[in-house]
Amino acid sequence: MTDNDKLIPTGAESGNACKTASGAETVSLAAETASLAAETHNPPPERGETQKPKRKLSDDFFALVKLAGRALKIFLLDKGAVLFSLLAPLILLLLYALFLGDVLFSSVNSALPPGVNLPDSTVKAFIDSWVTSGVMSVGCITVSLSANTVMVQDRERGFNRDALVSPVGGGVVTLGYFLYNFVVTLFICSVTLGVCFVYLAVSGSFLMTAADVFAVVGITALSCLSSTLVNVFISGFFRSNAAFSAFVGLVSAVIGFLIGAYMPLGILPGYVRALTCFFPGSYSASLFRCFFMRGALSALGGTSAEAYSSLASSYAVGFDFFGIPLGVGATAGILSGTVALFLVVNILRGAAAERLYDR
């Protein structure tokens, strides 16, 4: 039995205590929900009772924190998952630094107008800032999606059914997964952001102002929030951890291309650029590029206005919404709207699951 099994008995075990590898007993899910109900001063419904006790807002908040803490403990028990969640975004940066730097350097030089030559340091700063913005935008999505393994495991093993028996509402259960996921994603992406800053500084490509740095920190939080809410919604459709793991692998392989992190959007066909408008991660990537690359673009403009125009267009520093150029404010507004939309959708979905179970 794994460490995760100590905290998540299967649905068949939910009425009985289960044994750990050391022989010690762990609390069953039924006992756990009963304990939660007692601490919120609401006993679980008796057999045959059709309506749950009325909940207080303070009880829901307490249950939310406890459920998020439980999911976080389960995640931290899997040391391999924690390690690879931290390493995955950094591996992308390492691959670029070791193998892809020269390829991108040649690509940028070939995209310059005829007769325009730029200093190598300016070209490298442009490439480095573009790559780090891509690493951050992809990391916010893939880390959040991978962390939802806990949620899918719970559904597979019957925890959701046990939670819905308790006075804890379905919306609270869903928000508990969201809170846990957001904390994990924000922490790992913050570590990744720090590594990106260090890499830019060491390589001599750090041309960001203090305002740019603060903007990137805010974009990281907003992107983590958006990705977490969207991924919690998507993960709710999975009942098998094996199917979900395959889905995570598929998304991790293609999402960088779909949001313009691995390949400049400006060189892709028009229908592909139109497709990117449907992915919230595309707006995160655009915001990251805007502030990561602002200093590098200023250096380009000071050297050659023609080069600035050509590279800014090819590497899609701004974002076009079905051909309409969007400013920073509009892009951030769309991303914020995504947060609001999926917050409501997730709450309603959890409440609907609770009502369905009560029937």
Summary of the structure (lengths in Angstrom):
residues: 359
radius of gyration: 23.5
end to end distance: 34.9
largest distance: 82.4
contacts: 1175
relative contact order: 0.13
helix: 75%
strand: 3%
